[in-house]
Amino acid sequence: MSLTETSSSKCFGGVQKIFSHDSKELGCKMNFAIYLPPQAEDGKVPLIFWLSGLTCTEQNFITKAGAQRAAAEHGVAIVCPDTSPRGLNIPGEDESWDFGSGAGFYVNAVVDPWKKNYRMYSYVTQELPELVFENFPVLPDKISIMGHSMGGHGALICALKNPGKYKTVSAFAPICNPSQGQWGQKNFSGLLGPRGSGDNDLWAQYDATLLLKSYVGPPMDILIDQGAGDPYLHELLPENFVKACQAVNMPVVLQMREGYDHGYYFIASFIDEHIKHHARYLKA
Amino acid sequence: MSLTETSSSKCFGGVQKIFSHDSKELGCKMNFAIYLPPQAEDGKVPLIFWLSGLTCTEQNFITKAGAQRAAAEHGVAIVCPDTSPRGLNIPGEDESWDFGSGAGFYVNAVVDPWKKNYRMYSYVTQELPELVFENFPVLPDKISIMGHSMGGHGALICALKNPGKYKTVSAFAPICNPSQGQWGQKNFSGLLGPRGSGDNDLWAQYDATLLLKSYVGPPMDILIDQGAGDPYLHELLPENFVKACQAVNMPVVLQMREGYDHGYYFIASFIDEHIKHHARYLKA
């Protein structure tokens, strides 16, 4: 697969790059960002995937979170995909800020007209990792995943649906139980169809709180930071996820941060702790 | 003067806020950003002014530089104004990216139709500081100034034209000798008129390299970081400034950073060092 480098800037001794490529899963051109720490000049390094929230592109995290400093310190790479397919001219794709473009929700859609292209789950767990392993000095068996809001949901489900693939997972203000919130319900209805039951309950296969019940794999040390002043708490429902973790003895730490909201100033304030958490497992 | 708070987010234990106000100097509504570190809850803190570059608003530095972490650590506030008056409907104000809106160049214009409003020098050295001192827990006798590119020029001239007012000054990739570069010549011509001579050489009164010759005041420990891979080096001319400093025994450190460009990934990589430099003089 061919990559086109669209920007490259030295940053904290490493390099922050953006690439575009033609995605087979999504059927469109996609951008992703990769930060390579200085250690990547001398050998392969571990890799953290970052999944962003509603309305974001591959740019938000790399410009606003200030993660490169800690990534350089710990010698880990970070890859950030865009949050949905782009420019497909699907009717309705640009009509609302929380559905369609910028809102892939990290699922594989099964409903027309979305199912052909809205396959962000396969993109972020298969196509993008393979592309990155082929083209950059990263260690395929030392990867982990984190994200924010919709991307926190994405990180949790990717980790829970692929036991052992990711060494750890963390999230900022993740949508923890999308079946129970308006954002999740709107996107699951639109992309997955009406909620089914039993084996036909596709929603449950993309809901972190529900996935926990069927998780079989190594315990993961899950780290969640949540602003206590976040105006979207009713969409996020971290307490549901923590209860579900406790029920199955999954280690989880939920750090409620007094006064913090849902935005990147919150993420920047605690990103160092998250990267340190990931580095601990990636370099073990 | 009345301030309107337009946003507020907790960040590294302090708070990042944006305000708007009606500026008398500029004759329009202006936004500025202020970061108050956690220490400002218990008393007055020192203050650094940050001046941004061409095309920027009050947002660029606060979202991209990652300065709040070090500001919180050292207990200093940071104020970031916008880079020009806005929305005045002056003919030509929005025709080029490097003149008019987003390009106030930190001078007081004397040429019509700009001279009524394009008074960024007085705004950033007088009106804005007074507004900030009146409304926030900062120490008026513990202030310093820094900036980037056009704003690095702004920081250097503000410090050199007001001996003793700022405890120190630093800059990232500043336009050091604007009389000799195309950006400077375009803006000086447009805002100050054709270059005069002797006492009528208004350009020299806003050119850091030329101002050094007439500086009478305490020596300042000037810190400059410059990307060696910066594509705009021919506009910036740091070597001219350093030579002029050496001629008058002004302490200056110019750190040429191999491989770094002109953007915020460069600034973010070294902002900690600059804030530490300022804190050393602000807290002395």
Chai-1 contact restraints between the chains, C-beta under 6 A:
chainA,res_idxA,chainB,res_idxB,connection_type,confidence,min_distance_angstrom,max_distance_angstrom,comment,restraint_id
A,S9,B,D261,contact,1.0,0.0,6.0,A-B,restraint_1
A,S9,B,G263,contact,1.0,0.0,6.0,A-B,restraint_2
A,S9,B,Y265,contact,1.0,0.0,6.0,A-B,restraint_3
A,K10,B,G259,contact,1.0,0.0,6.0,A-B,restraint_4
A,K10,B,Y260,contact,1.0,0.0,6.0,A-B,restraint_5
A,C11,B,Y265,contact,1.0,0.0,6.0,A-B,restraint_6
A,C11,B,S269,contact,1.0,0.0,6.0,A-B,restraint_7
A,F12,B,S269,contact,1.0,0.0,6.0,A-B,restraint_8
A,Q16,B,Y265,contact,1.0,0.0,6.0,A-B,restraint_9
A,T63,B,K64,contact,1.0,0.0,6.0,A-B,restraint_10
A,K64,B,T63,contact,1.0,0.0,6.0,A-B,restraint_11
A,G66,B,G66,contact,1.0,0.0,6.0,A-B,restraint_12
A,G259,B,K10,contact,1.0,0.0,6.0,A-B,restraint_13
A,Y260,B,K10,contact,1.0,0.0,6.0,A-B,restraint_14
A,D261,B,S9,contact,1.0,0.0,6.0,A-B,restraint_15
A,G263,B,S9,contact,1.0,0.0,6.0,A-B,restraint_16
A,Y265,B,S9,contact,1.0,0.0,6.0,A-B,restraint_17
A,Y265,B,C11,contact,1.0,0.0,6.0,A-B,restraint_18
A,Y265,B,Q16,contact,1.0,0.0,6.0,A-B,restraint_19
A,S269,B,C11,contact,1.0,0.0,6.0,A-B,restraint_20
A,S269,B,F12,contact,1.0,0.0,6.0,A-B,restraint_21
